[in-house]
Amino acid sequence: MNRILSCVALAALVALACSSAIAQSQRPVRVLVASAPAGPSDVQARLLVPKMSEALGQSLIVDNRASNNGIFATELCAKAAGDGNTVCVGNSGTHAVNATLYQKLPYDVLRDFAAISQFSTTGMVVAANAKLPGTKLQDLVAYAKNNPGKTNIAIPGATGQLAGDALWSMLQIEMNNVHYKGSAPSEMAVVAGESQISLLTPLATMNHIASGRIKAYGITSAQRHPLLPNVPTIAEQGVQGYDFQFWNGLFAPKKTPDRVVRELYKAVFHALETPEVRDRFAQLGLVVVGNTPEEFAQVVKTDVAKFRKVILESGIPRL
């Protein structure tokens, strides 16, 4: 009998040791999102969180903390305890562009975060209020040159700002950047005519394009977007070599233990592999990625260097 009890006790200890380090916590995991609800980062987070919760056996709660270029939520994540109870949804702006766009940030994108996994990637739409003339990039250039300094650009985040600033510089036109707290406020500003232009994901624009409230002058990626096959790329319209992609992914504070990072990666991968998530991402025009922490960290490192070169060589003003 003693031997049986000993075996039972040993089995219980092994099961406890093998259980999720995150699930052992009594607190729900806070998933910081650096934009307002209904934007691309928020939509992806809310699709993934239920499936991640299932995989981890632990509650995850989305916490939107919108600010200009996502700095506030990203800083909160960088300075949180590395115990697995706080993670953040970052993007190519918060974790790559901002590293050079800002002369001084309250966080270091390479030093202060553990990359977990990249959710998706997509090109952006040069989206305009329906009252602007024409349908081609050359029509926008002519409008801007006839109205110097009078065209407002709604800035949803750092990737959109950099992609826009680089394009305006290459086209030699003058635009006014107006910062909004995420994609959703930016798209509504363009629909209402409060700002004339924005660079937004197909997810944020396709319904407005279909209804005629927004027009598309081009796509920022090297290939046309499957949801908007009739919208030509910027490169197709004569701006050779122009290629900007927007991505989202999950990060944790740097001191988060590796075993916790691995558990979170497996949960993200599990969520991205479920048919309902993959189908919904495809409907939203998002290319699923789901790479490993090491692969995602390399994406961030590569993009930091790429965007730094663009900003410095284009003479884009740093903030």
C-alpha positions as CSV (number, residue, x, y, z in Angstrom):
1,M,0.0,0.0,0.0
2,N,2.8,2.4,0.9
3,R,4.4,1.7,-2.5
4,I,1.2,2.4,-4.3
5,L,0.7,5.7,-2.4
6,S,4.3,6.7,-3.2
7,C,3.7,6.0,-6.9
8,V,0.5,8.1,-6.8
9,A,2.3,11.0,-5.1
10,L,5.2,10.8,-7.6
11,A,2.7,10.9,-10.5
12,A,1.0,13.9,-9.1
13,L,4.3,15.7,-8.7
14,V,5.3,14.9,-12.3
15,A,2.0,16.2,-13.6
16,L,2.4,19.4,-11.6
17,A,5.9,19.9,-12.9
18,C,4.7,19.3,-16.5
19,S,1.7,21.6,-16.3
20,S,1.7,25.0,-17.9
21,A,3.8,27.6,-15.9
22,I,1.3,30.2,-17.0
23,A,-1.8,28.1,-15.9
24,Q,-0.3,27.9,-12.4
25,S,-0.9,31.6,-12.0
26,Q,-4.2,32.7,-10.5
27,R,-4.3,35.9,-12.5
28,P,-5.5,36.2,-16.1
29,V,-2.9,37.1,-18.7
30,R,-3.2,40.7,-19.8
31,V,-2.8,41.2,-23.6
32,L,-1.9,44.8,-24.2
33,V,-3.0,46.2,-27.6
34,A,-1.5,49.5,-28.7
35,S,-4.5,50.7,-30.6
36,A,-8.2,51.4,-30.3
37,P,-10.8,48.6,-30.7
38,A,-11.7,47.4,-34.2
39,G,-8.2,48.1,-35.7
40,P,-6.1,45.3,-37.3
41,S,-4.1,44.6,-34.1
42,D,-7.2,44.5,-32.0
43,V,-9.2,42.3,-34.4
44,Q,-6.4,39.7,-34.6
45,A,-5.9,39.7,-30.9
46,R,-9.6,39.0,-30.2
47,L,-9.6,36.2,-32.8
48,L,-6.6,34.5,-31.3
49,V,-7.1,35.0,-27.5
50,P,-10.0,32.5,-27.1
51,K,-8.0,29.7,-28.8
52,M,-4.8,30.6,-26.9
53,S,-6.8,30.5,-23.6
54,E,-7.9,26.9,-24.5
55,A,-4.3,25.9,-25.2
56,L,-2.9,27.4,-22.1
57,G,-5.7,26.5,-19.7
58,Q,-5.6,30.1,-18.6
59,S,-7.7,33.2,-19.1
60,L,-6.4,36.0,-21.4
61,I,-7.9,39.5,-21.4
62,V,-7.4,42.1,-24.2
63,D,-6.5,45.5,-22.8
64,N,-6.6,48.3,-25.3
65,R,-4.2,51.2,-24.5
66,A,-4.3,53.4,-27.6
67,S,-1.8,56.2,-28.1
68,N,0.1,57.9,-31.0
69,N,2.2,55.2,-32.7
70,G,1.4,52.7,-30.0
71,I,4.1,54.0,-27.6
72,F,2.1,53.9,-24.3
73,A,1.0,50.2,-24.5
74,T,4.4,49.1,-25.7
75,E,6.1,50.9,-22.8
76,L,3.8,49.3,-20.3
77,C,4.7,45.9,-21.8
78,A,8.4,46.6,-21.7
79,K,8.3,47.6,-18.0
80,A,6.0,44.8,-16.8
81,A,7.2,41.9,-14.7
82,G,8.5,39.1,-16.8
83,D,6.2,36.5,-15.1
84,G,4.1,35.6,-18.1
85,N,1.1,37.6,-16.9
86,T,1.6,40.5,-19.3
87,V,2.2,40.3,-23.1
88,C,1.6,42.8,-25.9
89,V,0.5,42.7,-29.5
90,G,3.2,44.7,-31.4
91,N,3.5,45.6,-35.0
92,S,6.0,46.8,-37.6
93,G,5.5,50.3,-36.3
94,T,5.8,49.8,-32.5
95,H,8.7,47.3,-32.8
96,A,10.6,48.3,-35.9
97,V,9.8,51.8,-37.3
98,N,9.7,53.6,-33.9
99,A,13.3,52.5,-33.1
100,T,14.5,55.2,-35.5
101,L,11.5,57.4,-36.1
102,Y,11.8,58.6,-32.5
103,Q,15.0,60.1,-31.3
104,K,14.2,59.0,-27.7
105,L,11.8,56.1,-26.8
106,P,10.9,54.9,-23.3
107,Y,11.7,51.4,-24.5
108,D,14.3,49.6,-26.7
109,V,12.7,47.4,-29.3
110,L,15.7,44.9,-29.4
111,R,16.7,45.0,-25.7
112,D,13.4,45.1,-23.8
113,F,11.3,42.4,-25.4
114,A,11.1,38.7,-26.0
115,A,9.6,38.0,-29.4
116,I,7.0,35.2,-29.3
117,S,5.5,34.8,-32.7
118,Q,4.4,36.8,-35.7
119,F,0.7,36.6,-36.5
120,S,0.4,37.9,-40.0
121,T,1.6,40.3,-42.7
122,T,-0.2,42.4,-45.3
123,G,0.3,45.4,-47.6
124,M,-1.4,48.8,-46.9
125,V,-3.8,50.8,-49.0
126,V,-3.2,54.4,-50.0
127,A,-6.8,55.2,-49.0
128,A,-8.4,58.5,-49.8
129,N,-11.7,60.4,-49.2
130,A,-14.0,59.7,-52.1
131,K,-14.1,63.4,-53.1
132,L,-10.5,63.5,-54.1
133,P,-10.0,63.4,-57.9
134,G,-9.1,60.4,-60.1
135,T,-8.2,56.8,-59.2
136,K,-4.4,56.6,-60.0
137,L,-1.4,57.6,-58.0
138,Q,-0.6,60.3,-60.6
139,D,-4.0,61.9,-59.9
140,L,-3.1,62.2,-56.2
141,V,0.3,63.7,-57.1
142,A,-1.4,66.3,-59.3
143,Y,-3.9,67.1,-56.5
144,A,-1.2,67.5,-53.9
145,K,1.0,69.7,-56.2
146,N,-2.0,71.9,-56.9
147,N,-2.8,72.2,-53.2
148,P,0.6,72.4,-51.6
149,G,0.6,71.9,-47.8
150,K,-3.2,71.5,-47.7
151,T,-3.5,67.7,-47.8
152,N,-3.9,66.0,-44.4
153,I,-2.6,62.5,-43.8
154,A,-4.3,60.5,-41.0
155,I,-1.5,58.7,-39.2
156,P,-2.7,55.4,-37.7
157,G,0.7,54.2,-36.5
158,A,4.4,54.4,-37.3
159,T,4.4,51.9,-40.2
160,G,1.8,54.0,-42.0
161,Q,3.6,57.2,-41.3
162,L,7.0,55.9,-42.5
163,A,5.4,54.3,-45.7
164,G,3.7,57.6,-46.4
165,D,6.6,59.9,-45.6
166,A,8.9,57.8,-47.8
167,L,6.3,57.8,-50.7
168,W,5.7,61.6,-50.5
169,S,9.5,62.2,-50.5
170,M,9.9,60.0,-53.6
171,L,7.0,61.7,-55.3
172,Q,8.2,65.2,-54.2
173,I,4.9,66.3,-52.8
174,E,4.1,68.0,-49.5
175,M,1.6,66.5,-47.0
176,N,0.6,67.2,-43.4
177,N,0.7,64.4,-40.9
178,V,-2.1,64.3,-38.4
179,H,-1.8,61.6,-35.7
180,Y,-4.7,59.5,-34.6
181,K,-4.8,56.7,-31.9
182,G,-4.9,53.8,-34.2
183,S,-6.5,52.5,-37.5
184,A,-10.2,52.8,-36.6
185,P,-10.1,56.6,-35.8
186,S,-7.9,57.2,-38.9
187,E,-10.2,55.4,-41.3
188,M,-13.2,57.3,-39.9
189,A,-11.3,60.6,-40.3
190,V,-10.8,59.8,-44.0
191,V,-14.4,58.8,-44.5
192,A,-15.6,62.0,-42.9
193,G,-13.1,64.2,-44.9
194,E,-11.4,65.3,-41.7
195,S,-8.2,64.0,-43.3
196,Q,-7.9,63.4,-47.0
197,I,-5.5,60.4,-47.0
198,S,-4.3,57.5,-44.8
199,L,-2.3,54.3,-45.3
200,L,-4.4,51.5,-43.9
201,T,-4.7,47.8,-44.1
202,P,-7.2,46.2,-46.6
203,L,-9.0,45.0,-43.4
204,A,-9.6,48.6,-42.5
205,T,-10.6,49.8,-45.9
206,M,-12.3,47.1,-48.0
207,N,-15.8,47.7,-46.9
208,H,-15.5,51.5,-47.3
209,I,-14.0,50.9,-50.8
210,A,-16.9,48.6,-51.7
211,S,-19.4,51.2,-50.5
212,G,-17.7,54.1,-52.4
213,R,-16.9,56.1,-49.2
214,I,-13.1,55.6,-49.7
215,K,-11.0,55.2,-52.9
216,A,-7.7,53.4,-53.3
217,Y,-4.8,54.9,-55.1
218,G,-2.5,51.9,-54.7
219,I,-1.1,49.1,-52.5
220,T,2.2,49.5,-50.7
221,S,3.3,45.8,-51.0
222,A,5.3,44.4,-54.0
223,Q,2.3,42.3,-55.1
224,R,-1.4,43.2,-55.5
225,H,-3.7,42.2,-52.6
226,P,-6.0,39.3,-53.2
227,L,-9.0,41.1,-51.6
228,L,-8.4,44.2,-53.9
229,P,-7.1,42.7,-57.1
230,N,-8.0,45.7,-59.2
231,V,-5.9,48.1,-57.1
232,P,-2.4,48.4,-58.6
233,T,0.7,48.5,-56.4
234,I,2.7,51.7,-56.0
235,A,5.7,50.1,-57.8
236,E,3.4,49.2,-60.8
237,Q,2.6,52.9,-61.0
238,G,6.2,54.0,-61.5
239,V,7.7,54.1,-58.0
240,Q,10.3,51.4,-58.5
241,G,11.4,49.4,-55.5
242,Y,8.7,50.7,-53.2
243,D,7.6,47.9,-50.8
244,F,6.2,48.3,-47.3
245,Q,4.4,45.6,-45.3
246,F,2.5,45.8,-42.1
247,W,2.9,42.9,-39.6
248,N,1.5,42.0,-36.2
249,G,2.9,39.6,-33.5
250,L,3.1,38.8,-29.8
251,F,5.8,40.0,-27.5
252,A,6.6,39.6,-23.8
253,P,8.9,41.6,-21.4
254,K,12.5,40.6,-21.9
255,K,12.9,38.9,-18.5
256,T,10.1,36.4,-19.2
257,P,11.5,32.9,-18.7
258,D,12.2,30.9,-21.9
259,R,9.8,28.1,-21.0
260,V,7.0,30.7,-20.7
261,V,7.9,32.2,-24.0
262,R,7.8,28.7,-25.6
263,E,4.3,28.0,-24.0
264,L,3.0,31.2,-25.4
265,Y,4.5,30.5,-28.9
266,K,2.8,27.1,-28.9
267,A,-0.5,28.7,-27.9
268,V,-0.2,31.3,-30.8
269,F,0.7,28.5,-33.2
270,H,-2.3,26.4,-32.0
271,A,-4.6,29.4,-32.5
272,L,-3.3,30.2,-36.0
273,E,-3.7,26.6,-37.1
274,T,-7.4,26.3,-36.2
275,P,-9.5,26.3,-39.3
276,E,-11.8,29.1,-38.1
277,V,-8.9,31.5,-37.4
278,R,-7.1,30.7,-40.7
279,D,-10.4,31.2,-42.7
280,R,-11.1,34.5,-40.9
281,F,-7.6,35.8,-41.4
282,A,-7.9,34.9,-45.1
283,Q,-11.2,36.7,-45.3
284,L,-9.5,39.8,-43.7
285,G,-6.7,39.7,-46.2
286,L,-4.0,38.6,-43.7
287,V,-1.3,36.2,-44.6
288,V,-0.8,33.8,-41.6
289,V,2.8,33.5,-40.4
290,G,3.2,31.8,-37.0
291,N,7.0,31.7,-36.9
292,T,9.2,30.6,-33.9
293,P,10.5,33.1,-31.3
294,E,14.0,33.0,-33.0
295,E,12.5,33.6,-36.5
296,F,10.3,36.4,-35.3
297,A,13.2,38.1,-33.4
298,Q,15.2,38.0,-36.7
299,V,12.3,39.6,-38.6
300,V,12.3,42.5,-36.0
301,K,16.1,42.9,-36.2
302,T,16.0,43.0,-40.0
303,D,13.1,45.5,-40.2
304,V,14.7,47.8,-37.6
305,A,17.8,48.0,-39.9
306,K,15.6,48.3,-43.0
307,F,13.5,51.1,-41.7
308,R,16.5,52.9,-40.2
309,K,18.1,53.0,-43.6
310,V,14.9,54.4,-45.2
311,I,14.4,57.1,-42.6
312,L,18.0,58.3,-42.6
313,E,18.5,58.2,-46.3
314,S,15.1,59.8,-47.1
315,G,15.6,62.6,-44.7
316,I,12.3,61.9,-43.0
317,P,12.1,64.1,-39.9
318,R,12.6,62.2,-36.7
319,L,10.3,62.9,-33.7
